[in-house]
């Protein structure tokens, strides 16, 4: 199942399948290694829904909801991986 990063629930895992090139921070994310094919897991969501925190490549990273809407993730249905 595919959905925007902003709609993932805490504990869900997935893989980035696309990132909008129209995002102002696209280059910054690419420099951090946040590219198509990168695995991640949703850690937590702030009480008002912004920002969200994901674990990616062994570190925690926070995204604004606006940024997370531009990142599409394929959700991993196997919770054991």
C-alpha positions in Angstrom: 0.0 0.0 0.0 1.3 3.5 -0.9 0.6 6.7 1.0 2.3 10.0 1.8 4.8 9.9 4.7 2.5 12.4 6.5 -0.2 9.7 6.8 1.9 6.9 8.3 1.1 5.8 11.8 3.7 5.4 14.6 5.3 1.9 14.3 4.7 1.6 10.6 7.7 0.8 8.4 8.1 1.4 4.7 10.3 2.4 1.8 10.4 5.7 0.0 9.2 5.2 -3.6 9.1 8.9 -4.7 10.0 12.4 -3.6 8.5 15.4 -5.3 11.3 17.4 -7.1 9.2 20.6 -6.5 9.9 20.5 -2.8 12.3 23.4 -1.8 14.2 21.0 0.5 14.6 18.2 -2.1 18.3 18.8 -2.5 18.8 18.9 1.3 17.1 15.6 1.7 19.1 14.0 -1.1 22.3 15.2 0.5 21.1 13.4 3.7 20.6 10.2 1.8 16.8 10.4 1.8 16.2 9.1 -1.7 14.0 6.6 -3.5 14.5 3.1 -2.0 15.5 4.3 1.5 13.8 2.3 4.3 12.3 4.2 7.3 10.0 3.7 10.2 7.5 6.2 11.7 8.6 6.9 15.3 6.1 9.6 16.6 3.8 12.4 15.7 3.6 15.7 17.6 0.3 16.2 19.4 -1.0 18.7 16.7 0.4 16.5 13.9 3.4 18.6 13.0 6.3 17.8 13.0 6.6 14.0 12.6 9.7 12.0 13.5 11.0 9.1 11.5 13.9 6.7 12.0 16.0 6.6 8.8 19.5 5.2 8.2 20.0 4.8 11.9 19.1 8.3 13.0 15.9 10.2 13.9 14.8 13.0 11.6 11.8 15.3 11.9 9.7 16.5 8.9 7.2 19.2 8.7 3.8 17.9 7.6 4.1 20.0 4.4 7.3 18.3 3.5 6.0 14.8 4.4 3.1 15.2 2.0 5.6 15.3 -0.9 7.2 11.9 0.0 5.4 8.8 -1.0 6.1 5.6 0.9 5.3 1.9 0.2 4.2 0.5 3.5 5.8 -2.7 4.7 3.0 -5.1 5.6 5.3 -7.5 7.5 5.6 -5.9 10.9 8.5 -8.2 11.8 11.1 -6.6 9.6 
